[in-house]
Amino acid sequence: MLRADAAARAIRDFWTSSARSGERLSAVWSFPRLVSSRTPFERLRQALAKPVDALPLDAFRIAIGCLSLAYFARTLREAPLYSNPDGLIDHGLSRLIFPYTWMGMFHPGMPLILFQAAFVVACIASLGVIAGYRVRVCAAVLYAVAVSTYRWNFLVMYVDDVVMHLMFFWLLLLPLGRTLVLREWLSHRQQAWRRWKTMTVPGTVVRCFLWNVGLIYVVAGLWKWTSPMWRNGTALYAVLKLPIARTPDFWSPRHLPLLMTLNYTALLLETIFPIAFFLPRGHRLKYALLVALLGFHLGMIATLQIPFANVACIAATVVVFGPELMSLLRRRPRVLEARISPVRIGLPGTIAIMMVITLTLAMVTSVVVPEWRAPVREKSSAASDNAAQEGLKPMQMAFFAPLWIAGLAQQYQLFNWIDDRNYAVRYEVSSSARAVDPATIFLPTTRGTLLQAYVFGVSWMQIPARQRQQLRTSIYTRAARRYCRGVTGPDEVTVHSTLRRIDAAHLHGGAQRRALLMQFQCRNGEPLMQTMNLDP
């Protein structure tokens, strides 16, 4: 019996000793992990991936889905004018001028019906995004169609296209579709709403998205300080007199005191808007910046024909003010509990981080682009060709090229070019058969205005001199063809333009240049070109 007790005590002592050794061994192995969790890198990972409420993100998803539906519905309506190979753009010449635009779904030889089918599919995918059905699949469709469209119509790409395909890119990465799903709302409304108000998602991509939105404001705001017209207060007047303004004839020098005040207000506010992204929930300055931001974008929507970019930026404020929104919905503050690993970044987070770093460096390196403000000079063909061949320097190419390959064409220098690329134009059209509205030849829309700008040498992309005249010839010919297809009998048409600059020297109605643009005859619905001014 004594031997049995001694044996039992020996076994118990051995087991206890082994357990303590195991605990010490476990502590030794876990020590590096405990230390690494306190490193700056780990703290940064935890701060990035800290969960956020899902419901504001899906509210943003619905807003962008509605905007996408309107955007592609307009693109579908414009397809016969711009996407159509027989429309106003010579896509073969465009691809010759910009050979890097070949990447996309659209290629020469495609009939109009295929373009229209792609835009209809995009409209259907927009409905899927709104309903919360397979959001990433639908976003991938929207992104592919948007990227292919802006590359196909690269000559008339502008800020609405830049911001819209950027929003589709973020729809691909953001953790969406967890709340505000139509199917759940229809089947289990009360239970779904209670669950949605407590749902959280990883925050890495969300914070990268906000960084990108903040970068838009910072770059657009800071670069305006390089413009003499923005600094002397006349830039906003010039912007509102551009052909892309909604009522350019309304504004006159008597509005200058008001517009100069708004000019300096915009110059100050645009750069500081991103401060709202970092302020704590409920901060008074955050609400003041929200009011200013809404006024800023609503003012641009009311005065300029660039609605989609401005509405998209307004929609992003739902994410910025997500904590305030959820506090209002829950009636009381709540500390988010992580239902996911707080240090997990994941593949979407990794892509988002790489993207915003590359995009930030691309914007920073744009500072050193030589003579980035200067317009294309046409006095010397050789000099123009050399300038056209310069393009981006290797430093810029290192960052812009990966973005382009990924489908992102981003540049946030908005209206800082107003000093050298501003003009007002009026067309006079005379016909042998009838009174002619100039809009039947040159469209007053934003894309139509951008296409006409190439006629007068106002461009944002370098075009070699040997192809500049080809481009003008194609613009004249295709505009005349569009007019003649609506004419039943013979007709002789003469088009004149009156062009003037809008800058400090011409605010009170400076010198105007009236020039003959073209003369043509309509025969059987086709134009017979007689005169084309290739250097107006």
C-alpha positions as CSV (number, residue, x, y, z in Angstrom):
1,M,0.0,0.0,0.0
2,L,2.9,2.4,0.9
3,R,4.6,1.5,-2.4
4,A,1.4,2.3,-4.3
5,D,1.1,5.8,-2.6
6,A,4.7,6.6,-3.3
7,A,4.2,5.6,-6.9
8,A,1.2,7.8,-7.2
9,R,3.0,10.8,-5.6
10,A,5.9,10.3,-8.0
11,I,3.6,10.3,-11.1
12,R,1.8,13.4,-9.8
13,D,5.1,15.3,-9.2
14,F,6.4,14.3,-12.6
15,W,3.2,15.5,-14.3
16,T,3.2,18.8,-12.4
17,S,6.8,19.4,-13.3
18,S,6.2,18.6,-16.9
19,A,3.2,21.0,-17.1
20,R,5.3,23.8,-15.6
21,S,8.0,23.1,-18.0
22,G,5.5,23.2,-20.9
23,E,4.2,26.6,-19.6
24,R,7.7,28.0,-19.5
25,L,8.4,26.6,-23.0
26,S,5.1,28.1,-24.3
27,A,6.0,31.4,-22.8
28,V,9.3,31.4,-24.5
29,W,7.8,30.6,-27.9
30,S,5.1,33.3,-27.5
31,F,7.5,36.0,-26.3
32,P,8.4,37.1,-29.9
33,R,4.8,37.4,-30.8
34,L,4.0,39.5,-27.7
35,V,6.9,41.8,-28.5
36,S,6.1,42.1,-32.3
37,S,2.4,43.1,-31.5
38,R,3.8,46.2,-29.9
39,T,6.0,47.3,-32.8
40,P,5.0,50.4,-34.8
41,F,4.3,48.3,-37.8
42,E,1.8,46.1,-35.9
43,R,0.1,49.1,-34.3
44,L,-0.2,50.6,-37.8
45,R,-1.8,47.4,-39.1
46,Q,-4.2,47.3,-36.2
47,A,-5.2,51.0,-36.8
48,L,-5.7,50.4,-40.5
49,A,-7.8,47.2,-40.1
50,K,-9.8,48.4,-37.1
51,P,-13.4,47.5,-37.9
52,V,-15.9,50.1,-39.1
53,D,-19.7,50.1,-39.4
54,A,-20.9,48.4,-42.6
55,L,-24.2,50.3,-43.1
56,P,-22.6,53.7,-44.2
57,L,-20.5,51.8,-46.8
58,D,-23.6,50.2,-48.3
59,A,-25.4,53.6,-48.3
60,F,-22.5,54.8,-50.3
61,R,-22.8,51.7,-52.5
62,I,-26.5,52.5,-53.3
63,A,-25.7,56.1,-54.1
64,I,-22.9,55.1,-56.5
65,G,-25.1,52.4,-58.0
66,C,-27.8,55.0,-58.8
67,L,-25.2,57.4,-60.2
68,S,-23.8,54.6,-62.3
69,L,-27.2,53.9,-63.7
70,A,-27.6,57.5,-64.8
71,Y,-24.0,57.6,-66.1
72,F,-24.3,54.5,-68.3
73,A,-27.8,55.5,-69.4
74,R,-26.3,58.8,-70.7
75,T,-23.4,56.9,-72.3
76,L,-25.9,54.7,-74.0
77,R,-27.7,57.7,-75.3
78,E,-24.5,59.3,-76.5
79,A,-23.2,56.0,-78.2
80,P,-24.3,57.0,-81.7
81,L,-22.4,60.3,-81.4
82,Y,-19.1,59.2,-79.8
83,S,-18.7,55.4,-79.4
84,N,-20.1,54.7,-82.8
85,P,-17.2,54.2,-85.3
86,D,-19.2,56.3,-87.7
87,G,-19.8,59.1,-85.2
88,L,-18.0,62.3,-84.4
89,I,-14.7,60.7,-83.4
90,D,-12.2,59.1,-85.7
91,H,-11.2,56.2,-83.4
92,G,-8.6,54.9,-85.7
93,L,-6.8,58.3,-85.7
94,S,-7.3,58.5,-82.0
95,R,-5.6,55.2,-81.5
96,L,-2.8,56.3,-83.8
97,I,-2.3,59.5,-81.7
98,F,-2.6,57.7,-78.3
99,P,-1.4,54.1,-79.0
100,Y,-1.6,53.1,-75.3
101,T,-5.4,53.2,-75.5
102,W,-5.6,49.9,-77.3
103,M,-6.2,48.0,-74.0
104,G,-9.9,47.5,-73.6
105,M,-13.0,45.6,-74.8
106,F,-13.7,47.9,-77.8
107,H,-11.7,47.6,-81.0
108,P,-12.1,49.0,-84.6
109,G,-14.6,47.1,-86.7
110,M,-17.2,46.7,-83.9
111,P,-20.7,47.8,-84.9
112,L,-22.7,50.2,-82.8
113,I,-25.1,47.5,-81.6
114,L,-22.2,45.9,-79.6
115,F,-21.4,49.2,-77.8
116,Q,-25.0,49.7,-77.0
117,A,-25.3,46.1,-75.7
118,A,-22.2,46.7,-73.4
119,F,-23.8,49.9,-72.0
120,V,-27.1,48.1,-71.4
121,V,-25.3,45.3,-69.5
122,A,-23.6,48.1,-67.4
123,C,-27.0,49.5,-66.6
124,I,-28.2,46.1,-65.4
125,A,-25.0,45.7,-63.3
126,S,-25.8,49.1,-61.7
127,L,-29.1,47.7,-60.6
128,G,-27.3,44.7,-59.1
129,V,-25.1,47.1,-57.1
130,I,-28.1,49.0,-55.9
131,A,-29.8,45.8,-54.8
132,G,-26.7,44.4,-53.2
133,Y,-26.6,41.4,-55.4
134,R,-23.1,40.0,-56.1
135,V,-21.7,43.4,-55.7
136,R,-18.1,42.7,-56.6
137,V,-19.1,40.9,-59.8
138,C,-21.4,43.8,-60.8
139,A,-18.6,46.3,-59.9
140,A,-16.2,44.3,-62.1
141,V,-18.6,44.7,-65.0
142,L,-19.0,48.4,-64.4
143,Y,-15.2,48.9,-64.1
144,A,-14.4,47.0,-67.3
145,V,-17.0,48.8,-69.3
146,A,-16.1,52.2,-68.0
147,V,-12.4,51.7,-68.5
148,S,-12.9,50.4,-72.1
149,T,-15.3,53.3,-72.9
150,Y,-12.9,56.1,-71.7
151,R,-10.0,54.5,-73.6
152,W,-12.2,54.2,-76.7
153,N,-13.4,57.8,-76.5
154,F,-10.1,59.1,-75.1
155,L,-10.3,62.4,-77.0
156,V,-13.4,63.5,-75.1
157,M,-12.6,62.0,-71.7
158,Y,-13.0,64.4,-68.8
159,V,-13.3,64.6,-65.0
160,D,-16.7,62.8,-64.8
161,D,-15.1,59.8,-66.4
162,V,-12.1,60.0,-64.2
163,V,-14.1,60.0,-61.0
164,M,-16.7,57.5,-62.1
165,H,-14.3,54.7,-63.0
166,L,-12.4,55.4,-59.8
167,M,-15.6,54.9,-57.8
168,F,-16.1,51.5,-59.6
169,F,-12.6,50.5,-58.7
170,W,-13.3,51.1,-55.0
171,L,-16.6,49.2,-55.3
172,L,-14.5,46.2,-56.2
173,L,-12.4,46.5,-53.1
174,L,-14.7,47.9,-50.4
175,P,-16.4,45.3,-48.1
176,L,-19.9,45.9,-49.5
177,G,-23.2,43.9,-49.6
178,R,-23.3,43.0,-45.9
179,T,-26.2,45.4,-45.2
180,L,-29.0,47.2,-47.1
181,V,-29.5,44.1,-49.3
182,L,-32.9,44.2,-51.1
183,R,-33.5,40.4,-50.7
184,E,-33.0,40.5,-46.9
185,W,-35.1,43.6,-46.6
186,L,-38.1,42.0,-48.4
187,S,-37.9,38.7,-46.5
188,H,-36.9,39.7,-42.9
189,R,-37.2,43.4,-42.6
190,Q,-37.1,43.8,-38.8
191,Q,-34.5,41.2,-38.1
192,A,-32.3,42.5,-41.0
193,W,-32.4,46.1,-39.8
194,R,-31.4,45.1,-36.2
195,R,-28.5,43.1,-37.6
196,W,-27.4,45.8,-40.1
197,K,-27.1,48.4,-37.3
198,T,-24.5,46.2,-35.5
199,M,-22.6,44.8,-38.5
200,T,-18.9,45.7,-38.8
201,V,-16.4,45.1,-41.5
202,P,-12.6,45.4,-41.9
203,G,-11.5,49.0,-42.1
204,T,-8.3,48.9,-44.2
205,V,-9.9,49.5,-47.6
206,V,-12.2,52.1,-46.2
207,R,-9.3,54.2,-44.8
208,C,-7.5,53.9,-48.1
209,F,-10.6,55.0,-50.0
210,L,-10.8,58.1,-47.7
211,W,-7.1,58.8,-48.4
212,N,-7.8,58.7,-52.1
213,V,-10.8,61.1,-51.8
214,G,-8.8,63.4,-49.6
215,L,-6.0,63.4,-52.2
216,I,-8.4,64.6,-54.8
217,Y,-9.1,67.7,-52.8
218,V,-5.5,68.4,-51.7
219,V,-4.1,68.1,-55.2
220,A,-6.8,70.1,-56.8
221,G,-6.6,72.8,-54.1
222,L,-2.8,73.1,-53.9
223,W,-2.2,73.1,-57.6
224,K,-4.6,76.1,-58.0
225,W,-2.2,78.2,-56.0
226,T,0.2,77.9,-58.9
227,S,-2.3,79.7,-61.2
228,P,-1.9,83.5,-61.4
229,M,-5.6,83.9,-62.2
230,W,-6.7,81.9,-59.1
231,R,-4.3,84.1,-57.0
232,N,-5.6,87.4,-58.4
233,G,-9.2,86.3,-58.0
234,T,-10.3,86.2,-61.7
235,A,-10.1,82.4,-62.3
236,L,-13.7,81.6,-61.2
237,Y,-15.1,84.2,-63.6
238,A,-13.1,82.6,-66.5
239,V,-14.3,79.2,-65.5
240,L,-17.9,80.3,-65.6
241,K,-17.4,81.8,-69.0
242,L,-16.0,78.5,-70.5
243,P,-18.2,76.6,-73.0
244,I,-18.7,73.8,-70.4
245,A,-20.5,76.3,-68.1
246,R,-24.2,76.0,-68.0
247,T,-24.9,79.8,-68.5
248,P,-21.7,81.4,-69.8
249,D,-23.6,84.4,-71.2
250,F,-25.1,85.2,-67.8
251,W,-21.8,86.2,-66.1
252,S,-20.3,89.6,-66.8
253,P,-17.7,91.8,-65.2
254,R,-20.3,93.3,-62.9
255,H,-20.3,90.0,-61.1
256,L,-16.6,90.1,-60.4
257,P,-16.8,91.3,-56.7
258,L,-19.0,88.3,-55.9
259,L,-17.0,85.9,-58.0
260,M,-13.7,87.0,-56.6
261,T,-15.0,86.4,-53.0
262,L,-16.1,82.9,-54.0
263,N,-12.8,82.4,-55.9
264,Y,-10.7,83.0,-52.7
265,T,-13.2,81.0,-50.6
266,A,-12.9,77.9,-52.9
267,L,-9.1,78.4,-53.0
268,L,-9.0,78.2,-49.2
269,L,-11.6,75.5,-48.5
270,E,-10.7,72.9,-51.2
271,T,-7.3,72.2,-49.5
272,I,-8.7,71.9,-46.0
273,F,-11.8,69.7,-46.7
274,P,-9.8,66.5,-45.9
275,I,-9.4,67.7,-42.3
276,A,-13.0,66.5,-41.7
277,F,-11.8,62.9,-42.4
278,F,-9.6,62.9,-39.3
279,L,-11.7,64.8,-36.8
280,P,-13.5,62.9,-34.0
281,R,-17.2,62.1,-34.2
282,G,-19.5,65.1,-33.6
283,H,-16.7,67.7,-33.8
284,R,-18.2,71.2,-34.7
285,L,-15.5,71.9,-37.3
286,K,-16.4,68.6,-39.0
287,Y,-20.0,69.7,-39.4
288,A,-18.9,73.2,-40.6
289,L,-16.6,71.6,-43.2
290,L,-19.6,69.3,-44.3
291,V,-21.7,72.4,-45.0
292,A,-18.9,74.1,-46.9
293,L,-18.2,70.9,-48.9
294,L,-21.9,70.5,-49.9
295,G,-22.1,74.1,-50.9
296,F,-18.9,73.8,-52.9
297,H,-20.1,70.8,-54.9
298,L,-23.7,71.9,-55.3
299,G,-22.4,75.2,-56.6
300,M,-20.4,73.4,-59.3
301,I,-23.3,71.2,-60.2
302,A,-25.5,74.3,-60.7
303,T,-22.9,76.2,-62.8
304,L,-20.8,73.6,-64.7
305,Q,-21.7,70.6,-66.9
306,I,-19.7,68.1,-64.7
307,P,-22.4,66.6,-62.5
308,F,-21.2,63.0,-61.9
309,A,-17.9,63.8,-60.3
310,N,-19.5,66.3,-57.9
311,V,-22.3,63.9,-56.9
312,A,-19.8,61.1,-56.4
313,C,-17.8,63.3,-54.0
314,I,-21.0,64.2,-52.1
315,A,-21.8,60.5,-51.9
316,A,-18.4,59.9,-50.3
317,T,-19.4,62.1,-47.4
318,V,-21.6,59.3,-46.2
319,V,-18.5,57.3,-45.4
320,V,-16.7,60.2,-43.8
321,F,-19.7,60.9,-41.5
322,G,-20.4,57.2,-41.0
323,P,-19.8,57.4,-37.2
324,E,-22.3,60.3,-36.9
325,L,-24.8,58.5,-39.0
326,M,-24.7,55.3,-37.0
327,S,-24.8,57.2,-33.7
328,L,-28.0,58.8,-34.9
329,L,-29.5,55.5,-36.0
330,R,-28.6,53.7,-32.8
331,R,-29.6,56.7,-30.6
332,R,-26.5,56.3,-28.5
333,P,-22.7,55.9,-29.0
334,R,-21.4,52.4,-29.3
335,V,-17.9,51.0,-29.1
336,L,-17.4,48.7,-32.1
337,E,-16.6,45.1,-31.2
338,A,-14.3,43.3,-33.6
339,R,-16.0,40.3,-35.1
340,I,-12.9,39.8,-37.3
341,S,-9.2,39.6,-36.7
342,P,-8.3,43.3,-35.9
343,V,-4.9,42.8,-37.6
344,R,-6.0,41.2,-40.8
345,I,-5.6,43.3,-43.9
346,G,-6.3,40.7,-46.5
347,L,-5.9,40.9,-50.3
348,P,-8.3,43.8,-51.0
349,G,-6.5,45.8,-48.3
350,T,-3.1,45.0,-49.7
351,I,-4.3,46.1,-53.2
352,A,-5.8,49.3,-51.7
353,I,-2.6,50.2,-49.9
354,M,-0.5,49.7,-53.0
355,M,-2.9,51.7,-55.1
356,V,-3.1,54.8,-52.8
357,I,0.7,54.8,-52.3
358,T,1.3,54.6,-56.1
359,L,-1.4,57.2,-56.7
360,T,0.1,59.6,-54.1
361,L,3.6,59.3,-55.6
362,A,2.2,59.9,-59.1
363,M,0.6,63.1,-57.9
364,V,3.7,64.2,-56.1
365,T,6.0,63.5,-59.0
366,S,3.7,65.6,-61.3
367,V,5.2,68.7,-59.5
368,V,8.4,68.4,-61.5
369,V,6.8,68.0,-64.9
370,P,8.5,70.8,-67.0
371,E,6.1,73.5,-68.3
372,W,3.1,71.4,-67.3
373,R,0.9,74.6,-67.6
374,A,2.0,75.7,-71.1
375,P,-0.4,75.0,-74.0
376,V,0.8,73.3,-77.1
377,R,2.7,75.7,-79.3
378,E,2.0,75.4,-83.0
379,K,4.4,77.9,-84.5
380,S,7.1,75.3,-85.0
381,S,6.1,71.8,-86.2
382,A,9.5,70.4,-85.2
383,A,9.3,72.0,-81.7
384,S,5.8,70.7,-81.3
385,D,6.8,67.2,-82.3
386,N,9.6,67.3,-79.8
387,A,7.3,68.4,-77.1
388,A,4.8,65.8,-78.0
389,Q,7.4,63.1,-77.8
390,E,8.6,64.2,-74.3
391,G,5.4,63.1,-72.5
392,L,5.9,61.8,-69.0
393,K,9.4,61.6,-67.6
394,P,10.7,58.2,-66.3
395,M,9.9,59.2,-62.8
396,Q,6.3,59.9,-63.6
397,M,6.1,56.9,-65.9
398,A,7.1,54.6,-63.0
399,F,3.9,55.5,-61.2
400,F,1.4,56.5,-63.9
401,A,2.1,53.4,-66.0
402,P,1.1,50.8,-63.3
403,L,-2.1,52.8,-62.7
404,W,-2.9,52.9,-66.4
405,I,-2.3,49.2,-66.8
406,A,-4.7,48.6,-63.8
407,G,-7.3,50.7,-65.6
408,L,-6.9,53.9,-63.6
409,A,-6.4,57.2,-65.5
410,Q,-6.1,59.7,-62.7
411,Q,-5.0,63.3,-62.6
412,Y,-6.5,65.8,-60.1
413,Q,-5.2,69.1,-61.4
414,L,-8.6,70.6,-61.9
415,F,-9.0,74.1,-63.4
416,N,-5.5,75.1,-62.5
417,W,-4.9,75.3,-66.3
418,I,-7.4,78.2,-66.6
419,D,-4.7,80.8,-67.4
420,D,-3.6,79.2,-70.7
421,R,-6.5,77.1,-71.8
422,N,-9.5,79.4,-71.5
423,Y,-11.6,80.7,-74.4
424,A,-15.1,81.6,-75.4
425,V,-16.4,80.8,-78.8
426,R,-19.5,81.7,-80.8
427,Y,-20.5,80.0,-84.0
428,E,-22.4,81.6,-86.9
429,V,-23.9,79.2,-89.5
430,S,-25.4,80.4,-92.7
431,S,-27.3,78.2,-95.1
432,S,-28.7,78.5,-98.6
433,A,-31.9,76.7,-97.7
434,R,-32.8,77.4,-94.1
435,A,-32.0,79.0,-90.8
436,V,-29.5,76.8,-88.9
437,D,-29.0,76.4,-85.2
438,P,-25.2,76.1,-84.6
439,A,-25.9,73.2,-82.2
440,T,-26.8,71.1,-85.2
441,I,-23.2,71.2,-86.3
442,F,-21.2,71.7,-83.1
443,L,-22.7,70.2,-80.0
444,P,-22.8,72.4,-76.9
445,T,-22.4,69.5,-74.5
446,T,-19.2,68.9,-72.5
447,R,-17.9,66.2,-74.8
448,G,-18.8,68.2,-77.9
449,T,-17.0,71.2,-76.4
450,L,-13.9,69.1,-75.7
451,L,-13.9,67.8,-79.3
452,Q,-14.2,71.4,-80.7
453,A,-11.3,72.5,-78.4
454,Y,-8.9,70.5,-80.6
455,V,-9.9,72.7,-83.6
456,F,-8.6,75.8,-81.8
457,G,-5.4,74.2,-80.4
458,V,-6.7,73.9,-76.8
459,S,-5.7,70.5,-75.6
460,W,-4.7,68.8,-72.4
461,M,-2.7,66.0,-74.2
462,Q,0.2,66.5,-76.6
463,I,-0.7,65.9,-80.2
464,P,2.1,65.7,-82.8
465,A,1.9,68.5,-85.5
466,R,1.7,65.9,-88.3
467,Q,-1.5,64.5,-86.9
468,R,-3.1,67.8,-85.6
469,Q,-4.4,68.7,-89.1
470,Q,-5.7,65.2,-89.6
471,L,-7.6,65.5,-86.4
472,R,-9.1,68.8,-87.4
473,T,-10.1,67.5,-90.8
474,S,-11.9,64.5,-89.2
475,I,-13.7,66.8,-86.7
476,Y,-14.9,69.1,-89.5
477,T,-15.9,66.3,-91.8
478,R,-17.8,64.2,-89.2
479,A,-19.6,67.3,-87.9
480,A,-20.7,68.2,-91.4
481,R,-21.8,64.6,-92.1
482,R,-24.0,64.7,-88.9
483,Y,-25.6,67.8,-90.2
484,C,-26.2,66.6,-93.7
485,R,-27.8,63.4,-92.6
486,G,-30.7,65.5,-91.3
487,V,-31.0,67.4,-94.5
488,T,-33.3,66.1,-97.3
489,G,-32.4,68.4,-100.2
490,P,-29.2,70.2,-101.4
491,D,-27.8,72.8,-99.1
492,E,-24.7,75.0,-99.0
493,V,-23.4,75.8,-95.5
494,T,-20.8,78.3,-94.2
495,V,-19.6,78.2,-90.6
496,H,-17.7,81.1,-88.9
497,S,-16.4,81.2,-85.4
498,T,-15.7,84.2,-83.1
499,L,-13.1,83.3,-80.6
500,R,-11.8,85.4,-77.7
501,R,-9.7,84.9,-74.6
502,I,-11.0,85.1,-71.0
503,D,-8.2,86.4,-68.8
504,A,-7.3,89.5,-66.9
505,A,-6.5,91.4,-70.1
506,H,-9.9,90.6,-71.7
507,L,-12.4,90.7,-68.9
508,H,-14.1,93.7,-70.3
509,G,-14.6,92.4,-73.8
510,G,-11.2,92.2,-75.4
511,A,-10.3,91.6,-79.0
512,Q,-12.3,89.0,-80.8
513,R,-11.1,86.9,-83.8
514,R,-13.7,86.0,-86.4
515,A,-12.6,83.3,-88.7
516,L,-14.1,81.1,-91.5
517,L,-14.1,77.5,-90.2
518,M,-15.5,75.6,-93.1
519,Q,-17.8,75.5,-96.2
520,F,-19.5,72.5,-97.5
521,Q,-22.5,71.3,-99.6
522,C,-24.9,68.6,-98.6
523,R,-25.5,66.1,-101.4
524,N,-27.7,63.0,-100.8
525,G,-27.1,63.2,-97.1
526,E,-23.3,63.4,-97.4
527,P,-21.1,66.5,-97.1
528,L,-19.0,67.8,-100.0
529,M,-16.2,69.8,-98.3
530,Q,-15.2,72.9,-100.1
531,T,-13.1,74.8,-97.5
532,M,-11.6,73.8,-94.2
533,N,-9.6,76.2,-92.0
534,L,-6.9,73.9,-90.5
535,D,-5.3,76.8,-88.6
536,P,-8.1,78.9,-87.0
